[in-house]
Amino acid sequence: MEPHSVEKATSAIADKYRLSILLELSERGSMTSTDVQELTGLSQPCVSHHVKQLTESGLVNAFKEGRNVHLSLNKEALQKLSGFLSTLG
């Protein structure tokens, strides 16, 4: 995994809201932006910001359907991050 990708991914999970989104996605498999609002209690603009950070980091896949954004984990990216982190230990 490239250093820039690691930086973006670790920066994305360093935020408590984004981390909670990732953890919930790992349990549910997928969520909508409305689900994220309910989970976090954040406003729609804040949810959009966090979703953008997660998708730009590559850890989350998103697609828009109507007014909702559907989210799922990018398992390949998470495995690469996990592999990189395991080399540090």
C-alpha positions as CSV (number, residue, x, y, z in Angstrom):
1,M,0.0,0.0,0.0
2,E,1.4,3.4,-1.0
3,P,2.2,5.9,1.9
4,H,-0.3,8.4,0.5
5,S,-3.1,5.8,0.6
6,V,-2.1,4.8,4.1
7,E,-2.2,8.4,5.2
8,K,-5.7,9.0,3.8
9,A,-7.1,5.8,5.2
10,T,-5.7,6.3,8.7
11,S,-6.8,9.9,8.7
12,A,-10.3,8.8,7.8
13,I,-10.5,6.3,10.6
14,A,-9.0,8.7,13.2
15,D,-12.4,10.5,13.5
16,K,-14.8,9.0,16.0
17,Y,-17.8,9.5,13.6
18,R,-16.1,7.9,10.7
19,L,-14.8,5.1,12.8
20,S,-18.4,4.4,14.1
21,I,-19.6,4.4,10.5
22,L,-17.0,1.8,9.5
23,L,-17.8,-0.4,12.5
24,E,-21.6,-0.2,11.8
25,L,-20.9,-1.0,8.1
26,S,-18.9,-4.1,9.2
27,E,-21.9,-5.3,11.2
28,R,-24.7,-4.4,8.7
29,G,-22.9,-4.8,5.4
30,S,-24.5,-1.7,3.9
31,M,-26.1,1.5,5.0
32,T,-27.7,4.6,3.5
33,S,-26.8,8.2,4.3
34,T,-30.1,8.4,6.3
35,D,-28.9,5.4,8.4
36,V,-25.7,7.3,9.1
37,Q,-27.6,10.4,10.2
38,E,-29.6,8.2,12.6
39,L,-26.5,6.5,13.9
40,T,-24.4,9.6,14.5
41,G,-27.1,12.3,15.1
42,L,-25.2,14.6,12.7
43,S,-26.8,16.9,10.2
44,Q,-27.0,15.9,6.6
45,P,-24.2,18.3,5.5
46,C,-21.9,16.8,8.3
47,V,-22.8,13.3,7.2
48,S,-22.0,14.2,3.6
49,H,-18.6,15.5,4.7
50,H,-17.8,12.3,6.6
51,V,-19.0,10.0,3.8
52,K,-16.8,12.0,1.3
53,Q,-13.8,11.5,3.6
54,L,-14.4,7.8,3.8
55,T,-15.0,7.4,0.0
56,E,-11.9,9.5,-0.9
57,S,-9.9,7.3,1.5
58,G,-11.0,4.3,-0.5
59,L,-12.3,2.5,2.6
60,V,-16.0,2.8,1.6
61,N,-17.8,2.4,-1.7
62,A,-20.8,4.7,-2.3
63,F,-23.4,5.0,-5.0
64,K,-26.3,7.4,-5.3
65,E,-29.8,6.2,-5.8
66,G,-32.4,9.0,-5.8
67,R,-31.7,11.2,-2.8
68,N,-29.9,8.6,-0.8
69,V,-26.3,7.4,-0.9
70,H,-25.7,3.7,-0.3
71,L,-22.5,2.8,1.5
72,S,-20.6,-0.5,1.8
73,L,-17.1,-1.4,2.9
74,N,-14.3,-1.7,0.4
75,K,-13.0,-4.9,1.7
76,E,-10.0,-5.0,-0.6
77,A,-8.8,-1.7,0.6
78,L,-9.3,-2.7,4.2
79,Q,-7.3,-5.9,3.7
80,K,-4.5,-3.9,2.1
81,L,-4.5,-1.5,5.1
82,S,-4.6,-4.4,7.5
83,G,-1.7,-6.0,5.7
84,F,0.4,-2.8,5.8
85,L,-0.3,-2.3,9.5
86,S,0.6,-5.9,10.3
87,T,4.1,-5.3,8.8
88,L,4.7,-2.7,11.5
89,G,4.2,-5.2,14.4
